[in-house]
């Protein structure tokens, strides 16, 4: 039953996104524009920005995540459907899981564009052989972003100044993800291939994801039912 | 089916529901009326488990609320002012979603049956955004009935339904007693609902000021009785 409910909610979010194409297109465009601004802001194509690549990429992804997470309950809010979901016998943790999966997928699409672009824009040394390792770190970071983003967007949903509250709550929670994501990227991008450092950051991301999963499961009922 | 004792709910400083007692048995249809701001919709949302009472006790479909809310929700059908459907999904996709959320085994057959009944089978593959308000509310009616609820909670249902939808709803409410289903109908149209309800409860400033049977009474007599107590 829970699996069927989860799949139905994920399918609904993907159907809405495929029909409206509002969130993913905005996220991808925002990320590309931000990378271009950073490229112009930090130097020309001739400057070697390899040592900054982790930070540049993960700051871009963090702000892009804020954009996507901010839209995660827009359909329910604007079309006033939330009561329909809340009056159905869906465990709130299933709603959390479904929204988290949708955000995870949106971020994955953004990263499919951003990770190669970062190599083109900023890296002078070898990069393409490190993409697999960066992708693994990105998957772990996406789990953290999806879980924390879903929790905070749920909290912000019931506040009047939700568009202001969400970044204020969500961005501080992303700081550890940015540090670990940037660290993991820096460890392998541009040639150093420090795998023990990469592994350490990935373990940190995994621990952070587990922590947020536990916090979300413990609190999500209260977010919607109190 | 519903037993409420001393229900209290406030929005901040403002007390919306102030010690409401309510008993509803199988097959009963209760019209809940009162002036604007009397607390009718808040009472309905408490019954629908969408709000939590700040004090008092509530049992819905044999489940203590809030502890047994999830089990109770399986048997609740809720029709609100808004149709509670996604505008960018088709009528069928909306009902498929709710069918899966309620775990309906014969989902597709049931969807076809209900869409046919509300006259939307021919528009099943159209997005709700292209529907008129009345059509969207007829879809909401099929959403509410999809999982064969035992308790119908209706918030001013006739206000947004078109003639066809209203006739369908009245038909549904008329057969409810025979099936043992109960209904609470929040309304301003007292005389209209008096035709299908067998009890009238009137709220004023969050308190019950009238609770009496209407069976056999002329709808206009029910209206006059309502006006006497509602002020």
Interface residues (C-beta under 8 A of the other chain):
Chain A: X1 X4 X5 X7 X8 X9 X11 X12 X15 X16 X19 X20 X75 X79 X80 X81 X83 X84 X85 X86 X87 X88 X89 X90 X91 X225 X226
Chain B: X48 X49 X50 X52 X66 X69 X70 X71 X73 X74 X76 X78 X80 X82 X84 X85 X86 X87 X88 X89 X93 X96 X97 X98 X100 X101 X102 X103 X127 X143
